[in-house]
Structures are given as C-alpha cells and as structure tokens.
C-alpha cells in the first residue's frame, strides 16, 4: 500500500452517483473502477457514461481484463411495472396484486357487435353451414348463445313503438349494449338520404322559379339553382359513400333495416334523389340527356317495387293492411318522379307505364291509410311530420301527367287540387306537430312541401291571377324556410348537442319475446273484440227489456 502522504493517495477518485436498484448485480463499470483503485494508477477523471462494459486496463503493475459477459444496467424501476421472474402472471394483476390498466383496444372490444358484421355475421355462418359445420355460439356478457336472426315483421311491431317505430318498449331488450355508444356505421341509418331529398328538391324549385314566365318579376338568378345542385350532389356523394361502407362492414345491420316496416321504404330514397338531381340539372352543366340514363335510374326502382308491391298483394306478415304507414308514399313517389323525368326527356311508353303503376298503388294505399284498419299498428293518434308525405304523390303526379299530355289539363289539375287540399288540411293543424323528437327522417318530409310548391308554380303559368300568384310566392317561401330551419336543427344536433346519430335501436331488437307476455297486437285485438261483444250483449239485453215491457 502506498504511504499516506504519497501523491497517489491524495488524488481523489471522481464521485459517481448511481440510482438505487433492486436486487441487481454490479455493472462492469463499477468493477473497472474498483480495479483502478486497487492498481493505484492515476487515470484521468472520466464520465461514467463513457465507460464501456468491455473495458481493458493495461498498466505495468496489473493487467486486468474484464471478460465479455452480458450487459447489466443499473436503472431505477417504476413501481407497479416489475414482476419477479417466475411469478405467475394473473390476468389483469401485477406482482403486488394491483389491477393493471388494460390496453384501449381491449377495453373497446365487444363481441356483441360481431353478429352485425359482414365477415363475422351471417355470411360467415352461411359459409360454415355450406362446409357442414354448426354455427359457433357467440360470447355475450360472459355467456355463450346462438347469433340473433333477423326479427320477423311482427317483432318490430311488438318491440317498438312510435310513428317511425324507433322507440323501444319498456319490457323489451336489445342485442347490443344500451350503455355504450355504438360504432358510427351502425348508427348511420338509411333515412340519412332524406337530407339529399330535401336539398335536391330545392334545386328543382329554384330552377322552376328562374324559368317560369309567371315568376319572371322576381328575377331569380340561375346561380341559385347551380349552387343548390352542387351542394345536393356533394351531399349525395358523402351519404352514399358512408352507407356503402356500412353495407361492406355491417351488412347484417342493412338487412335488419330492410326488414323494418318503416325503413324499407327509405331504400327508394337514393334512387329518387338521383332522379331529382337529373331534373334539377342546371342548364350550364347539360341540356339534353340520353334516354338510356332514364332506364338505368328506373331499373332499381322497378326491382324494389316488384318485391314490395308483391308482399302487399300476396298477404302474410307484410300485407298492406298490416304494414301500411305514411312512409309507404316513398315507394309510390318514385313512379311519378320517373314518369316526370322520362316525359321531359321525350320518352312516351315508359313514363306512362310507371305512371299507371303508381296511380293504381297510390289509390289502394290512400284508401288503406284513410280507413285506419284495426290490424294497422303503426299510425299514431296524433299528427306527425310523416303525414306530409300524403302531399308528395299527387303533387308530382300532376306535373308528370302535364309533361306526358303536353298541357296542364284536367287530369293534372285534379291531382294538383287533391294535393293542395291535403296540404292545407295539415297546415291548419300545425299545433299538433309539436313535441316530437328531431330525427333525420324529417328531411324526407320536406320534399312533399317543395313538390307542392313546384306544382303551384307550374299551375300559375297556366292560370294567371292574383290567387295563383300569391300561392306561387307563399308556398315556395314556406318550403325554403322549412329547409333552412331543418338545416339549422341538423347543425345544432350534429356539432353542439352531438346527438344527431344516436344508437339505432330499431335494428337491435331481440328476436325473443319477453317471458310472460304475448303479442301486443293480439291482445289489443282481443280487447277490442271483448268490448264489441260486451256492447252487443248490452244492446241485446236492452232490446229484450223493451220487448218484455211492451208485451206486459
């Protein structure tokens, strides 16, 4: 050992500060430092971060070489993230028994959505069935059960209520979680195309106002028609793209919408909107269109009508007397809009065919809705904006027949007067439309008001007087203000209240009826029959008493 007063002893070794570690061996840097102290060699002070593990020290006194070995780094360890080696890994717990934070994708994963997915739903089960395999039960809430089939039409009537069948009854349950916000595509309904119907019909209205001779005193600019048409085209593209994604990823949800007694009528909305876009086409974009376009647009409407009208006529659970509701007018209006477009393009036979089909089924639907048969369970006692669809078919029919016949004659005027009477009969009862929850489907109820306005402007061009000119100003103004009000409500619900797309309860009802309950429709019919029988017995008893008194 060197003397106490030697220079080597007076040199201070640099101080190294290390973090406290838990049961870890010393690092190679500490071993090298101890070897340097033992050798007594004066080395310049260096930073500990620059000392490498495989350090070789050569000196005349000692030649110490640290063998290559695994690296050991002494670093501080955070509490709750370490676990001793060999400790059993319990799910969701660390070595101290505390609960670990699960990854976000694990917390958001819910197997109950699988039955609505395209590749995890019915398509996968059908492929398994073709291979001879039994469908695997889904794990829902810790228990396994078979996937939910598409509910029958009577289940929609039993489980839902309201004029749009979008409110769940208290005794029913859903197949999807009620306390969570579902994926956006599941919450995006087919009724969203109603926005496109409302805006594109406004484009047709302002095009008519700009070209009508009777409204030339307003000096309406064609730019308004161009702007509205571009907006409606953009909206149509956005809504169609989103719903196409829903078809791709959640085809089972689309199937449930198709089997819904109200939603099935909105499957006509995309094609009716395409007809509206063609009718409202600005002159600066195109003037003459090829007749093949009309056949392409009317083909999907014809296929849907063959399916829907066949169900109305053949009977069963989807017979018209059972499922009739004002939304069925959407399936009727497509015929008259197609006839209007075809006649304006110079076609004859095709427009007359669709006009005849629409007229026949509109007559049957009109009478069925007016009768309010006891078997009908969808019409509410109070009025609802859905009732404005009564105005749509006769308004468009009047303009379609005017284009087919070449004049706004008696047939067109009869249809127009029917629409005008229905319009005023609903307008004078405006107080009955209050107190309803806002819905995207309300947009589909704006185009009947716009159709009545367009028919009024067309009629005023044939019959010019103060009354027709006043109507031509009032009705377009009302329809435009209604669209603006709905646009404001839509923006508020979308960006302020964030409830524009709530959970779509209509497509998530269970196919199983609650225990201890029967079909409500049968119970209501039975109650009505019992009341009728009781009234009959009372009348018979009173007549017997009168006869006995007369005999005495």
C-alpha positions in Angstrom: 0.0 0.0 0.0 1.3 3.5 -0.7 2.2 5.8 2.1 -0.5 8.2 3.4 1.4 11.2 2.1 2.1 9.8 -1.4 0.6 11.6 -4.4 -1.4 8.6 -5.4 -3.3 8.7 -2.1 -4.0 12.5 -2.4 -5.7 12.1 -5.8 -9.5 12.0 -5.4 -11.4 9.5 -7.4 -14.4 11.1 -9.2 -17.7 10.6 -7.4 -20.2 8.6 -9.3 -23.9 8.8 -8.4 -25.9 5.8 -9.2 -29.6 5.2 -8.9 -30.8 2.7 -6.3 -31.6 -0.6 -7.9 -33.5 -3.6 -6.5 -31.5 -6.9 -6.2 -29.3 -6.3 -9.3 -25.6 -7.3 -9.7 -23.0 -4.5 -10.1 -22.3 -3.3 -13.6 -19.0 -3.8 -15.4 -18.2 -0.1 -14.9 -18.1 -0.5 -11.2 -15.8 -3.5 -11.5 -13.4 -1.5 -13.6 -13.4 1.4 -11.2 -12.6 -1.0 -8.3 -9.7 -2.4 -10.3 -8.4 1.0 -11.0 -8.4 1.9 -7.3 -6.7 -1.4 -6.4 -3.9 -0.9 -9.0 -3.1 2.7 -7.8 -2.8 4.1 -11.3 -3.6 7.7 -11.8 -6.2 7.8 -14.6 -7.9 11.0 -15.7 -11.4 11.6 -14.4 -14.0 10.5 -17.0 -17.7 10.4 -17.1 -19.3 7.2 -16.1 -21.5 7.3 -19.1 -18.4 6.9 -21.3 -17.0 3.8 -19.6 -17.8 0.8 -21.7 -18.6 -2.7 -20.2 -15.8 -4.5 -22.1 -13.0 -2.2 -20.7 -9.4 -3.5 -20.9 -6.9 -1.9 -18.4 -3.2 -2.3 -19.2 -0.6 -1.0 -16.7 2.9 -2.1 -15.6 1.5 -3.0 -12.2 -1.6 -5.0 -13.1 -3.1 -6.3 -16.3 -6.8 -6.8 -15.5 -9.1 -7.6 -18.4 -12.8 -7.8 -17.8 -14.2 -10.8 -19.7 -17.1 -10.3 -22.1 -20.4 -11.0 -20.5 -24.0 -10.0 -20.6 -24.6 -6.3 -20.0 -26.2 -5.2 -16.7 -27.6 -1.7 -16.4 -28.5 -0.4 -13.1 -31.5 1.8 -13.7 -34.4 3.0 -11.5 -37.6 1.0 -11.8 -41.1 2.4 -11.5 -43.5 0.9 -9.1 -46.1 -1.5 -10.4 -44.4 -2.4 -13.7 -41.9 -5.0 -12.4 -42.7 -8.6 -11.6 -40.2 -11.1 -10.2 -39.1 -13.8 -12.5 -41.1 -16.9 -12.1 -44.1 -15.2 -10.5 -47.3 -16.5 -12.0 -49.0 -14.0 -14.3 -52.5 -13.4 -13.2 -54.8 -11.8 -15.7 -55.1 -8.1 -15.1 -52.9 -8.2 -11.9 -49.3 -7.4 -11.3 -47.0 -8.9 -8.7 -48.3 -6.6 -5.9 -51.9 -7.7 -6.6 -52.9 -4.3 -8.0 -55.1 -4.0 -11.2 -53.2 -3.2 -14.4 -54.6 -0.8 -17.0 -55.8 -2.7 -20.0 -55.0 -1.5 -23.5 -57.6 0.6 -25.1 -58.4 -1.8 -27.9 -59.1 -4.5 -25.3 -61.5 -2.3 -23.4 -63.4 -1.3 -26.5 -63.7 -4.8 -27.9 -67.2 -6.1 -27.6 -68.2 -9.4 -29.2 -71.8 -8.4 -29.3 -71.2 -6.4 -32.5 -69.9 -9.4 -34.3 -73.4 -10.5 -35.3 -73.9 -7.3 -37.3 -70.5 -7.5 -39.1 -70.4 -8.7 -42.7 -67.5 -11.2 -42.3 -68.3 -12.2 -38.7 -72.0 -12.4 -39.0 -74.4 -14.3 -41.2 -72.1 -14.6 -44.2 -69.5 -16.5 -42.1 -72.2 -18.7 -40.6 -73.6 -19.5 -44.1 -70.1 -20.4 -45.3 -69.7 -22.7 -42.2 -73.1 -24.2 -43.0 -72.0 -25.0 -46.5 -68.9 -26.7 -45.1 -71.1 -28.8 -42.8 -70.1 -27.1 -39.6 -72.5 -26.0 -36.9 -72.6 -22.2 -36.1 -70.5 -21.3 -33.2 -72.2 -19.5 -30.3 -71.2 -16.0 -29.6 -69.9 -14.9 -26.2 -72.1 -12.1 -24.8 -71.6 -10.9 -21.3 -69.6 -14.0 -20.3 -72.2 -16.4 -21.5 -72.4 -18.1 -24.9 -75.6 -18.1 -27.0 -76.5 -18.5 -30.7 -76.4 -15.5 -33.0 -79.5 -13.4 -33.3 -81.5 -14.0 -36.5 -83.3 -11.2 -38.3 -86.6 -10.4 -36.5 -89.9 -11.2 -38.1 -92.1 -8.2 -39.1 -94.4 -8.7 -36.2 -91.5 -8.4 -33.8 -90.9 -4.9 -34.9 -94.5 -4.0 -34.0 -94.2 -5.8 -30.7 -90.9 -4.4 -29.6 -91.0 -0.8 -31.0 -93.5 2.0 -30.9 -93.9 5.5 -32.3 -94.8 6.7 -35.8 -91.3 5.7 -37.1 -91.0 2.5 -34.9 -87.9 3.8 -33.3 -88.7 3.7 -29.6 -88.1 0.6 -27.6 -90.9 -0.6 -25.3 -90.1 -0.9 -21.6 -90.4 -4.7 -21.5 -88.0 -5.3 -24.4 -84.3 -5.8 -24.5 -81.6 -5.1 -27.1 -78.9 -7.4 -28.5 -76.4 -4.6 -28.4 -75.2 -2.7 -25.3 -77.5 0.0 -24.2 -74.9 1.9 -22.1 -72.3 2.3 -24.8 -72.1 4.4 -28.0 -72.1 2.0 -30.9 -69.8 2.3 -33.9 -70.7 5.1 -36.2 -71.6 2.9 -39.2 -74.1 1.1 -37.0 -75.7 4.4 -36.1 -75.9 5.7 -39.6 -79.4 5.0 -40.9 -80.8 4.7 -44.4 -83.1 7.6 -43.6 -80.0 9.9 -43.9 -80.7 10.1 -47.6 -83.7 12.3 -46.7 -81.2 15.2 -46.4 -80.4 14.7 -50.0 -84.1 14.6 -51.0 -84.7 17.9 -49.2 -81.8 19.8 -50.8 -82.1 18.4 -54.3 -85.8 19.2 -54.4 -84.9 22.8 -53.6 -82.6 22.8 -56.6 -85.6 21.8 -58.8 -87.8 24.5 -57.2 -85.4 27.4 -57.8 -84.7 26.1 -61.3 -88.5 26.3 -61.9 -88.7 29.8 -60.4 -86.0 31.0 -62.7 -87.5 29.6 -65.9 -91.3 30.1 -65.2 -92.8 33.1 -67.2 -95.3 33.8 -64.4 -92.5 34.4 -61.9 -90.3 36.5 -64.1 -91.0 39.6 -62.0 -88.9 38.0 -59.2 -85.7 38.0 -61.4 -84.5 34.7 -59.8 -80.9 34.1 -60.8 -79.9 30.6 -62.2 -76.9 30.7 -60.0 -79.1 29.7 -57.0 -80.1 26.5 -58.8 -76.4 25.8 -59.7 -75.3 26.3 -56.0 -78.1 24.1 -54.6 -77.5 21.4 -57.2 -73.7 21.3 -56.4 -74.5 21.1 -52.7 -77.0 18.3 -53.2 -74.6 16.4 -55.4 -71.8 16.7 -52.7 -74.3 15.5 -50.0 -75.4 12.6 -52.1 -71.8 11.5 -52.6 -70.9 11.7 -48.9 -74.0 9.9 -47.7 -73.8 7.3 -50.4 -70.1 6.7 -49.6 -70.8 6.3 -45.8 -73.7 4.0 -46.4 -71.6 1.9 -48.8 -69.1 1.4 -46.0 -72.0 0.2 -43.8 -73.0 -2.3 -46.5 -69.4 -3.6 -46.7 -68.7 -3.9 -43.0 -72.1 -4.2 -41.3 -74.3 -6.0 -43.9 -76.4 -7.6 -41.2 -77.5 -4.2 -40.0 -78.5 -3.3 -43.5 -80.6 -6.5 -43.7 -82.4 -5.5 -40.5 -83.2 -2.1 -41.9 -84.6 -3.7 -45.0 -86.9 -5.9 -42.9 -88.0 -2.9 -40.8 -91.6 -1.9 -41.8 -90.7 1.8 -42.0 -87.1 1.7 -43.0 -87.7 -0.4 -46.1 -89.4 2.5 -47.8 -86.3 4.6 -47.5 -84.4 2.2 -49.8 -86.2 4.1 -52.6 -84.7 7.4 -51.4 -81.3 7.1 -53.0 -82.8 6.4 -56.5 -85.5 9.1 -56.1 -82.7 11.5 -55.2 -80.8 10.6 -58.4 -84.0 11.4 -60.3 -84.2 14.8 -58.5 -80.6 15.5 -59.4 -81.3 14.8 -63.0 -84.4 17.0 -63.0 -82.6 19.9 -61.3 -79.6 19.7 -63.6 -78.5 23.3 -64.3 -78.5 24.4 -68.0 -74.9 25.4 -67.7 -74.0 21.7 -66.9 -76.1 19.9 -69.5 -79.3 20.5 -71.5 -80.0 17.3 -73.4 -79.5 13.9 -71.7 -79.5 10.4 -73.4 -82.6 8.3 -72.8 -80.5 5.4 -71.6 -79.9 7.3 -68.3 -83.6 7.1 -67.5 -83.7 3.3 -67.9 -80.6 3.0 -65.7 -82.2 5.1 -62.9 -85.6 3.4 -63.1 -84.3 -0.2 -63.0 -83.6 -0.3 -59.2 -86.9 1.3 -58.5 -88.7 -1.4 -60.6 -86.9 -4.2 -58.8 -87.8 -2.8 -55.4 -91.4 -2.3 -56.4 -91.7 -5.9 -57.6 -90.6 -7.0 -54.2 -92.5 -4.6 -52.0 -95.8 -4.5 -54.0 -95.7 -8.2 -54.3 -95.6 -8.5 -50.5 -98.5 -6.1 -50.2 -100.6 -8.2 -52.5 -99.6 -11.7 -51.6 -100.6 -11.3 -47.9 -98.8 -12.7 -44.9 -96.9 -10.7 -42.3 -96.2 -7.9 -44.8 -99.6 -7.4 -46.3 -100.6 -3.8 -46.9 -103.4 -3.8 -44.3 -100.8 -4.6 -41.6 -97.8 -2.5 -42.6 -99.5 0.5 -44.2 -98.0 3.8 -43.0 -97.4 7.2 -44.5 -93.8 6.3 -45.3 -95.1 3.9 -47.9 -95.6 7.0 -50.1 -91.9 7.0 -50.8 -92.3 3.7 -52.7 -95.2 5.4 -54.7 -93.5 8.7 -55.4 -90.7 7.1 -57.4 -93.1 6.1 -60.1 -94.4 9.6 -60.6 -90.9 11.2 -60.5 -89.7 8.7 -63.0 -92.7 9.4 -65.3 -91.9 13.2 -65.0 -88.3 12.8 -65.9 -89.0 10.4 -68.8 -91.6 12.7 -70.3 -89.3 15.7 -70.0 -86.6 13.6 -71.9 -89.1 12.9 -74.7 -90.0 9.3 -73.8 -93.6 8.0 -74.0 -94.3 4.4 -73.2 -92.0 4.0 -70.2 -93.3 7.1 -68.4 -96.9 6.1 -69.0 -96.2 2.6 -67.6 -94.7 3.9 -64.3 -97.5 6.5 -64.1 -100.1 3.8 -64.3 -98.4 1.6 -61.7 -98.0 4.5 -59.3 -101.6 5.6 -59.8 -103.0 2.1 -59.0 -101.0 1.5 -55.9 -101.4 5.1 -54.7 -105.2 4.7 -54.8 -105.0 1.5 -52.7 -102.6 3.0 -50.2 -104.6 6.2 -49.9 -107.8 4.3 -49.0 -106.0 1.9 -46.6 -104.4 4.8 -44.7 -107.7 6.7 -44.5 -109.6 3.7 -43.2 -107.1 3.0 -40.3 -107.9 -0.6 -40.2 -107.8 -2.4 -36.7 -104.9 -4.5 -38.0 -102.8 -1.4 -38.7 -100.5 -0.8 -35.7 -98.2 2.0 -37.0 -100.4 5.0 -37.4 -100.3 7.2 -34.3 -103.3 9.0 -32.9 -101.5 12.4 -33.1 -100.2 14.0 -36.2 -96.5 13.8 -37.2 -94.4 15.3 -40.0 -94.6 11.9 -41.7 -98.2 12.8 -42.7 -96.8 15.4 -45.2 -95.9 12.5 -47.4 -99.6 12.4 -48.3 -99.0 15.6 -50.4 -96.0 14.2 -52.3 -97.6 11.7 -54.7 -100.5 13.9 -56.1 -98.2 16.9 -56.5 -95.6 15.1 -58.6 -98.4 13.2 -60.4 -99.9 16.4 -61.6 -96.6 17.6 -63.1 -95.9 14.2 -64.6 -99.2 14.0 -66.4 -98.8 17.6 -67.6 -95.5 16.6 -69.2 -97.0 13.4 -70.7 -100.1 15.1 -72.1 -98.3 18.3 -73.1 -100.5 20.6 -71.1 -101.7 21.2 -67.5 -105.1 19.8 -68.3 -108.0 18.5 -66.3 -106.1 15.4 -65.2 -103.2 17.4 -63.9 -105.5 19.9 -62.2 -107.4 17.1 -60.4 -104.2 15.7 -58.9 -103.0 19.2 -58.1 -106.2 20.1 -56.3 -106.1 16.9 -54.2 -102.5 17.8 -53.2 -103.5 21.4 -52.4 -106.4 20.3 -50.2 -104.2 17.8 -48.2 -101.5 20.4 -47.8 -104.0 22.9 -46.3 -105.7 20.3 -44.1 -102.3 19.6 -42.5 -101.2 23.2 -42.3 -104.2 24.4 -40.3 -103.3 21.7 -37.6 -99.8 22.9 -37.1 -100.1 22.8 -33.3 -100.5 19.0 -33.4 -96.9 18.7 -34.8 -95.3 20.0 -31.7 -93.5 17.9 -29.1 -91.7 15.4 -31.4 -88.1 14.5 -31.1 -86.0 15.7 -34.0 -85.0 12.9 -36.5 -83.1 12.8 -39.7 -86.2 11.3 -41.3 -87.8 14.7 -41.1 -85.7 15.7 -44.1 -87.7 13.3 -46.2 -90.9 15.1 -45.3 -89.7 18.4 -46.7 -89.7 17.4 -50.3 -93.5 17.0 -50.4 -93.8 20.6 -49.5 -91.3 21.5 -52.2 -93.2 19.4 -54.7 -96.5 21.2 -53.9 -94.6 24.5 -54.4 -93.3 23.4 -57.8 -96.8 22.2 -58.9 -98.2 25.6 -57.8 -95.7 27.5 -59.9 -96.5 25.3 -62.9 -100.2 25.8 -62.4 -99.8 29.6 -62.1 -98.2 29.6 -65.5 -101.4 28.2 -66.9 -103.9 30.1 -64.8 -102.6 33.6 -64.0 -104.5 35.6 -61.4 -103.9 37.2 -58.0 -104.6 34.0 -56.1 -102.3 31.7 -58.0 -99.5 34.3 -58.0 -99.9 34.6 -54.2 -99.7 30.9 -53.8 -96.6 30.8 -56.0 -94.9 33.2 -53.6 -96.2 31.7 -50.3 -95.6 28.0 -50.8 -92.0 28.3 -52.1 -91.2 30.7 -49.3 -92.6 28.2 -46.7 -90.8 25.3 -48.1 -87.5 27.2 -48.3 -87.8 28.4 -44.7 -88.6 24.9 -43.5 -85.5 23.5 -45.2 -83.4 26.3 -43.6 -84.9 25.6 -40.2 -84.1 21.9 -40.6 -80.6 22.7 -41.7 -80.1 24.7 -38.5 -81.5 22.0 -36.3 -79.3 19.4 -38.0 -76.2 21.5 -37.4 -77.1 22.1 -33.8 -77.7 18.4 -33.1 -74.5 17.4 -35.0 -72.0 19.8 -33.6 -73.5 21.3 -30.4 -75.6 18.5 -28.9 -73.7 15.7 -30.5 -76.8 13.5 -30.8 -77.6 13.6 -34.5 -76.7 9.9 -34.8 -77.9 8.1 -31.6 -77.8 4.4 -31.2 -80.2 2.9 -33.8 -82.5 1.0 -31.6 -84.7 -0.1 -34.5 -82.1 -2.6 -35.8 -81.0 -4.0 -32.5 -84.2 -5.6 -31.1 -84.1 -9.2 -29.9 -85.9 -11.9 -31.8 -87.0 -13.4 -28.4 -90.2 -12.1 -26.9 -90.1 -11.3 -23.1 -91.3 -14.1 -20.9 -94.8 -13.9 -19.7 -96.0 -11.6 -22.4 -97.9 -12.3 -25.6 -98.2 -10.4 -28.8 -99.5 -7.0 -28.1 -101.4 -6.8 -31.4 -103.4 -9.9 -30.5 -104.0 -8.5 -27.0 -105.3 -5.3 -28.5 -107.5 -7.1 -31.0 -108.8 -9.4 -28.2 -109.6 -6.4 -26.0 -111.4 -4.7 -28.9 -113.3 -7.8 -29.6 -114.3 -8.2 -26.0 -115.5 -4.6 -25.9 -117.6 -5.2 -29.1 -119.1 -8.3 -27.7 -119.9 -6.6 -24.4 -121.6 -3.7 -26.3 -123.6 -6.2 -28.3 -124.7 -8.0 -25.2 -125.8 -4.8 -23.7 -127.8 -3.8 -26.8 -129.4 -7.2 -26.9 -130.3 -7.0 -23.2 -131.8 -3.6 -23.6 -133.9 -4.7 -26.6 -135.2 -7.7 -24.7 -136.2 -5.5 -21.8 -138.1 -3.1 -24.1 -139.9 -6.1 -25.8 -140.9 -7.6 -22.4 -142.2 -4.2 -21.3 -144.2 -3.8 -24.4 -145.7 -7.3 -24.0 -146.7 -6.6 -20.4 
